[in-house]
Amino acid sequence: MESAVYAVRAAIYIAAFMLSFYALGALNFSRCIKQGHVLQARILYWILVLSLAYLSGSFVLALIYR
């Protein structure tokens, strides 16, 4: 039973990551980032994707299990 719960949680977090990555791809970050700071912009993008995925995944899990 516990392995099924872990599998559902992992699937929800993976789906949230994929949706966050897809959704943030629609934003134009080039207007907000200084020219020549490509590496920093990529790091910021990944931090935003991971943060949004964690928050949305936690929200969905809270709706399901509480």
Backbone atoms as SQL, in Angstrom:
CREATE TABLE atoms (id INTEGER PRIMARY KEY, chain TEXT, resi INTEGER, resn TEXT, atom TEXT, x REAL, y REAL, z REAL);
INSERT INTO atoms VALUES
  (1, 'A', 1, 'MET', 'N', 0.822, -1.198, 0.000),
  (2, 'A', 1, 'MET', 'CA', 0.000, 0.000, 0.000),
  (3, 'A', 1, 'MET', 'C', 0.865, 1.260, 0.000),
  (4, 'A', 2, 'GLU', 'N', 1.931, 1.257, 0.793),
  (5, 'A', 2, 'GLU', 'CA', 2.782, 2.439, 0.858),
  (6, 'A', 2, 'GLU', 'C', 3.497, 2.690, -0.457),
  (7, 'A', 3, 'SER', 'N', 3.854, 1.628, -1.157),
  (8, 'A', 3, 'SER', 'CA', 4.546, 1.821, -2.436),
  (9, 'A', 3, 'SER', 'C', 3.622, 2.473, -3.461),
  (10, 'A', 4, 'ALA', 'N', 2.326, 2.188, -3.372),
  (11, 'A', 4, 'ALA', 'CA', 1.376, 2.832, -4.279),
  (12, 'A', 4, 'ALA', 'C', 1.273, 4.326, -3.974),
  (13, 'A', 5, 'VAL', 'N', 1.310, 4.674, -2.709),
  (14, 'A', 5, 'VAL', 'CA', 1.250, 6.092, -2.325),
  (15, 'A', 5, 'VAL', 'C', 2.484, 6.818, -2.825),
  (16, 'A', 6, 'TYR', 'N', 3.654, 6.205, -2.668),
  (17, 'A', 6, 'TYR', 'CA', 4.886, 6.828, -3.152),
  (18, 'A', 6, 'TYR', 'C', 4.888, 6.964, -4.666),
  (19, 'A', 7, 'ALA', 'N', 4.336, 5.974, -5.356),
  (20, 'A', 7, 'ALA', 'CA', 4.263, 6.036, -6.821),
  (21, 'A', 7, 'ALA', 'C', 3.333, 7.158, -7.269),
  (22, 'A', 8, 'VAL', 'N', 2.218, 7.331, -6.583),
  (23, 'A', 8, 'VAL', 'CA', 1.285, 8.409, -6.926),
  (24, 'A', 8, 'VAL', 'C', 1.929, 9.766, -6.663),
  (25, 'A', 9, 'ARG', 'N', 2.612, 9.896, -5.531),
  (26, 'A', 9, 'ARG', 'CA', 3.283, 11.155, -5.210),
  (27, 'A', 9, 'ARG', 'C', 4.358, 11.482, -6.234),
  (28, 'A', 10, 'ALA', 'N', 5.145, 10.487, -6.616),
  (29, 'A', 10, 'ALA', 'CA', 6.197, 10.709, -7.615),
  (30, 'A', 10, 'ALA', 'C', 5.592, 11.096, -8.958),
  (31, 'A', 11, 'ALA', 'N', 4.515, 10.440, -9.348),
  (32, 'A', 11, 'ALA', 'CA', 3.869, 10.757, -10.620),
  (33, 'A', 11, 'ALA', 'C', 3.312, 12.173, -10.622),
  (34, 'A', 12, 'ILE', 'N', 2.751, 12.601, -9.496),
  (35, 'A', 12, 'ILE', 'CA', 2.199, 13.959, -9.414),
  (36, 'A', 12, 'ILE', 'C', 3.309, 14.992, -9.494),
  (37, 'A', 13, 'TYR', 'N', 4.418, 14.758, -8.801),
  (38, 'A', 13, 'TYR', 'CA', 5.528, 15.708, -8.859),
  (39, 'A', 13, 'TYR', 'C', 6.162, 15.744, -10.247),
  (40, 'A', 14, 'ILE', 'N', 6.269, 14.617, -10.910),
  (41, 'A', 14, 'ILE', 'CA', 6.825, 14.595, -12.265),
  (42, 'A', 14, 'ILE', 'C', 5.900, 15.322, -13.233),
  (43, 'A', 15, 'ALA', 'N', 4.596, 15.091, -13.110),
  (44, 'A', 15, 'ALA', 'CA', 3.641, 15.795, -13.965),
  (45, 'A', 15, 'ALA', 'C', 3.680, 17.296, -13.699),
  (46, 'A', 16, 'ALA', 'N', 3.794, 17.685, -12.444),
  (47, 'A', 16, 'ALA', 'CA', 3.868, 19.107, -12.103),
  (48, 'A', 16, 'ALA', 'C', 5.143, 19.727, -12.669),
  (49, 'A', 17, 'PHE', 'N', 6.245, 18.991, -12.644),
  (50, 'A', 17, 'PHE', 'CA', 7.494, 19.485, -13.216),
  (51, 'A', 17, 'PHE', 'C', 7.351, 19.696, -14.723),
  (52, 'A', 18, 'MET', 'N', 6.776, 18.725, -15.390),
  (53, 'A', 18, 'MET', 'CA', 6.621, 18.838, -16.839),
  (54, 'A', 18, 'MET', 'C', 5.689, 19.995, -17.208),
  (55, 'A', 19, 'LEU', 'N', 4.607, 20.154, -16.475),
  (56, 'A', 19, 'LEU', 'CA', 3.689, 21.259, -16.748),
  (57, 'A', 19, 'LEU', 'C', 4.323, 22.610, -16.436),
  (58, 'A', 20, 'SER', 'N', 5.106, 22.688, -15.372),
  (59, 'A', 20, 'SER', 'CA', 5.788, 23.937, -15.032),
  (60, 'A', 20, 'SER', 'C', 6.812, 24.304, -16.097),
  (61, 'A', 21, 'PHE', 'N', 7.553, 23.316, -16.554),
  (62, 'A', 21, 'PHE', 'CA', 8.543, 23.543, -17.605),
  (63, 'A', 21, 'PHE', 'C', 7.860, 24.029, -18.881),
  (64, 'A', 22, 'TYR', 'N', 6.735, 23.414, -19.218),
  (65, 'A', 22, 'TYR', 'CA', 5.980, 23.806, -20.409),
  (66, 'A', 22, 'TYR', 'C', 5.406, 25.221, -20.252),
  (67, 'A', 23, 'ALA', 'N', 4.854, 25.513, -19.091),
  (68, 'A', 23, 'ALA', 'CA', 4.214, 26.810, -18.872),
  (69, 'A', 23, 'ALA', 'C', 5.220, 27.954, -18.852),
  (70, 'A', 24, 'LEU', 'N', 6.366, 27.753, -18.220),
  (71, 'A', 24, 'LEU', 'CA', 7.356, 28.830, -18.165),
  (72, 'A', 24, 'LEU', 'C', 8.048, 29.039, -19.506),
  (73, 'A', 25, 'GLY', 'N', 7.928, 28.083, -20.405),
  (74, 'A', 25, 'GLY', 'CA', 8.479, 28.261, -21.741),
  (75, 'A', 25, 'GLY', 'C', 7.752, 29.340, -22.533),
  (76, 'A', 26, 'ALA', 'N', 6.564, 29.688, -22.126),
  (77, 'A', 26, 'ALA', 'CA', 5.783, 30.711, -22.822),
  (78, 'A', 26, 'ALA', 'C', 6.202, 32.126, -22.438),
  (79, 'A', 27, 'LEU', 'N', 6.959, 32.271, -21.353),
  (80, 'A', 27, 'LEU', 'CA', 7.373, 33.598, -20.911),
  (81, 'A', 27, 'LEU', 'C', 8.627, 34.048, -21.649),
  (82, 'A', 28, 'ASN', 'N', 8.721, 35.339, -21.893),
  (83, 'A', 28, 'ASN', 'CA', 9.887, 35.918, -22.558),
  (84, 'A', 28, 'ASN', 'C', 10.805, 36.517, -21.488),
  (85, 'A', 29, 'PHE', 'N', 11.806, 35.744, -21.100),
  (86, 'A', 29, 'PHE', 'CA', 12.720, 36.207, -20.058),
  (87, 'A', 29, 'PHE', 'C', 13.802, 37.139, -20.593),
  (88, 'A', 30, 'SER', 'N', 13.939, 37.234, -21.894),
  (89, 'A', 30, 'SER', 'CA', 15.019, 38.050, -22.458),
  (90, 'A', 30, 'SER', 'C', 14.833, 39.533, -22.152),
  (91, 'A', 31, 'ARG', 'N', 13.613, 39.959, -21.895),
  (92, 'A', 31, 'ARG', 'CA', 13.382, 41.367, -21.549),
  (93, 'A', 31, 'ARG', 'C', 13.825, 41.677, -20.127),
  (94, 'A', 32, 'CYS', 'N', 13.831, 40.674, -19.257),
  (95, 'A', 32, 'CYS', 'CA', 14.118, 40.895, -17.843),
  (96, 'A', 32, 'CYS', 'C', 15.577, 40.624, -17.469),
  (97, 'A', 33, 'ILE', 'N', 16.315, 39.971, -18.331),
  (98, 'A', 33, 'ILE', 'CA', 17.669, 39.541, -18.014),
  (99, 'A', 33, 'ILE', 'C', 18.668, 40.475, -18.684),
  (100, 'A', 34, 'LYS', 'N', 19.743, 40.795, -17.971),
  (101, 'A', 34, 'LYS', 'CA', 20.792, 41.627, -18.540),
  (102, 'A', 34, 'LYS', 'C', 21.498, 40.883, -19.669),
  (103, 'A', 35, 'GLN', 'N', 21.951, 41.623, -20.628),
  (104, 'A', 35, 'GLN', 'CA', 22.636, 41.030, -21.765),
  (105, 'A', 35, 'GLN', 'C', 23.973, 40.445, -21.324),
  (106, 'A', 36, 'GLY', 'N', 24.251, 39.212, -21.751),
  (107, 'A', 36, 'GLY', 'CA', 25.515, 38.564, -21.415),
  (108, 'A', 36, 'GLY', 'C', 25.455, 37.710, -20.158),
  (109, 'A', 37, 'HIS', 'N', 24.310, 37.619, -19.518),
  (110, 'A', 37, 'HIS', 'CA', 24.160, 36.823, -18.297),
  (111, 'A', 37, 'HIS', 'C', 23.329, 35.575, -18.587),
  (112, 'A', 38, 'VAL', 'N', 23.762, 34.810, -19.554),
  (113, 'A', 38, 'VAL', 'CA', 22.993, 33.656, -20.013),
  (114, 'A', 38, 'VAL', 'C', 22.962, 32.560, -18.961),
  (115, 'A', 39, 'LEU', 'N', 24.096, 32.254, -18.363),
  (116, 'A', 39, 'LEU', 'CA', 24.160, 31.192, -17.357),
  (117, 'A', 39, 'LEU', 'C', 23.276, 31.518, -16.158),
  (118, 'A', 40, 'GLN', 'N', 23.326, 32.745, -15.703),
  (119, 'A', 40, 'GLN', 'CA', 22.487, 33.151, -14.577),
  (120, 'A', 40, 'GLN', 'C', 21.006, 33.084, -14.937),
  (121, 'A', 41, 'ALA', 'N', 20.663, 33.405, -16.172),
  (122, 'A', 41, 'ALA', 'CA', 19.269, 33.323, -16.607),
  (123, 'A', 41, 'ALA', 'C', 18.802, 31.871, -16.636),
  (124, 'A', 42, 'ARG', 'N', 19.660, 30.963, -17.073),
  (125, 'A', 42, 'ARG', 'CA', 19.296, 29.545, -17.091),
  (126, 'A', 42, 'ARG', 'C', 19.126, 29.001, -15.684),
  (127, 'A', 43, 'ILE', 'N', 19.988, 29.397, -14.770),
  (128, 'A', 43, 'ILE', 'CA', 19.861, 28.956, -13.373),
  (129, 'A', 43, 'ILE', 'C', 18.561, 29.480, -12.774),
  (130, 'A', 44, 'LEU', 'N', 18.247, 30.739, -13.025),
  (131, 'A', 44, 'LEU', 'CA', 16.993, 31.313, -12.540),
  (132, 'A', 44, 'LEU', 'C', 15.790, 30.577, -13.112),
  (133, 'A', 45, 'TYR', 'N', 15.848, 30.237, -14.386),
  (134, 'A', 45, 'TYR', 'CA', 14.753, 29.514, -15.034),
  (135, 'A', 45, 'TYR', 'C', 14.536, 28.167, -14.357),
  (136, 'A', 46, 'TRP', 'N', 15.590, 27.424, -14.101),
  (137, 'A', 46, 'TRP', 'CA', 15.454, 26.108, -13.457),
  (138, 'A', 46, 'TRP', 'C', 14.969, 26.222, -12.012),
  (139, 'A', 47, 'ILE', 'N', 15.413, 27.250, -11.310),
  (140, 'A', 47, 'ILE', 'CA', 14.925, 27.464, -9.942),
  (141, 'A', 47, 'ILE', 'C', 13.427, 27.760, -9.967),
  (142, 'A', 48, 'LEU', 'N', 12.993, 28.569, -10.913),
  (143, 'A', 48, 'LEU', 'CA', 11.566, 28.869, -11.037),
  (144, 'A', 48, 'LEU', 'C', 10.756, 27.632, -11.407),
  (145, 'A', 49, 'VAL', 'N', 11.264, 26.815, -12.319),
  (146, 'A', 49, 'VAL', 'CA', 10.565, 25.592, -12.710),
  (147, 'A', 49, 'VAL', 'C', 10.442, 24.643, -11.523),
  (148, 'A', 50, 'LEU', 'N', 11.539, 24.426, -10.812),
  (149, 'A', 50, 'LEU', 'CA', 11.505, 23.507, -9.669),
  (150, 'A', 50, 'LEU', 'C', 10.597, 24.022, -8.557),
  (151, 'A', 51, 'SER', 'N', 10.644, 25.320, -8.309),
  (152, 'A', 51, 'SER', 'CA', 9.801, 25.899, -7.263),
  (153, 'A', 51, 'SER', 'C', 8.323, 25.786, -7.607),
  (154, 'A', 52, 'LEU', 'N', 7.981, 26.124, -8.829),
  (155, 'A', 52, 'LEU', 'CA', 6.587, 26.045, -9.255),
  (156, 'A', 52, 'LEU', 'C', 6.092, 24.600, -9.252),
  (157, 'A', 53, 'ALA', 'N', 6.948, 23.675, -9.675),
  (158, 'A', 53, 'ALA', 'CA', 6.565, 22.260, -9.682),
  (159, 'A', 53, 'ALA', 'C', 6.337, 21.757, -8.263),
  (160, 'A', 54, 'TYR', 'N', 7.211, 22.128, -7.337),
  (161, 'A', 54, 'TYR', 'CA', 7.045, 21.690, -5.951),
  (162, 'A', 54, 'TYR', 'C', 5.771, 22.258, -5.339),
  (163, 'A', 55, 'LEU', 'N', 5.535, 23.538, -5.558),
  (164, 'A', 55, 'LEU', 'CA', 4.347, 24.167, -4.977),
  (165, 'A', 55, 'LEU', 'C', 3.059, 23.600, -5.560),
  (166, 'A', 56, 'SER', 'N', 3.012, 23.454, -6.872),
  (167, 'A', 56, 'SER', 'CA', 1.787, 22.922, -7.471),
  (168, 'A', 56, 'SER', 'C', 1.600, 21.445, -7.148),
  (169, 'A', 57, 'GLY', 'N', 2.675, 20.667, -7.100),
  (170, 'A', 57, 'GLY', 'CA', 2.568, 19.268, -6.711),
  (171, 'A', 57, 'GLY', 'C', 2.110, 19.106, -5.274),
  (172, 'A', 58, 'SER', 'N', 2.638, 19.931, -4.385),
  (173, 'A', 58, 'SER', 'CA', 2.225, 19.888, -2.983),
  (174, 'A', 58, 'SER', 'C', 0.768, 20.285, -2.831),
  (175, 'A', 59, 'PHE', 'N', 0.325, 21.239, -3.626),
  (176, 'A', 59, 'PHE', 'CA', -1.073, 21.651, -3.577),
  (177, 'A', 59, 'PHE', 'C', -1.986, 20.506, -4.001),
  (178, 'A', 60, 'VAL', 'N', -1.656, 19.847, -5.087),
  (179, 'A', 60, 'VAL', 'CA', -2.485, 18.733, -5.566),
  (180, 'A', 60, 'VAL', 'C', -2.483, 17.595, -4.548),
  (181, 'A', 61, 'LEU', 'N', -1.343, 17.290, -3.969),
  (182, 'A', 61, 'LEU', 'CA', -1.278, 16.232, -2.965),
  (183, 'A', 61, 'LEU', 'C', -2.077, 16.587, -1.714),
  (184, 'A', 62, 'ALA', 'N', -2.064, 17.857, -1.335),
  (185, 'A', 62, 'ALA', 'CA', -2.849, 18.285, -0.186),
  (186, 'A', 62, 'ALA', 'C', -4.349, 18.136, -0.472),
  (187, 'A', 63, 'LEU', 'N', -4.749, 18.401, -1.690),
  (188, 'A', 63, 'LEU', 'CA', -6.156, 18.217, -2.052),
  (189, 'A', 63, 'LEU', 'C', -6.552, 16.746, -2.032),
  (190, 'A', 64, 'ILE', 'N', -5.650, 15.893, -2.446),
  (191, 'A', 64, 'ILE', 'CA', -5.969, 14.472, -2.532),
  (192, 'A', 64, 'ILE', 'C', -5.976, 13.810, -1.157),
  (193, 'A', 65, 'TYR', 'N', -4.960, 14.051, -0.355),
  (194, 'A', 65, 'TYR', 'CA', -4.756, 13.288, 0.876),
  (195, 'A', 65, 'TYR', 'C', -5.272, 13.960, 2.145),
  (196, 'A', 66, 'ARG', 'N', -5.806, 15.157, 2.056),
  (197, 'A', 66, 'ARG', 'CA', -6.290, 15.815, 3.285),
  (198, 'A', 66, 'ARG', 'C', -7.703, 16.248, 3.137);
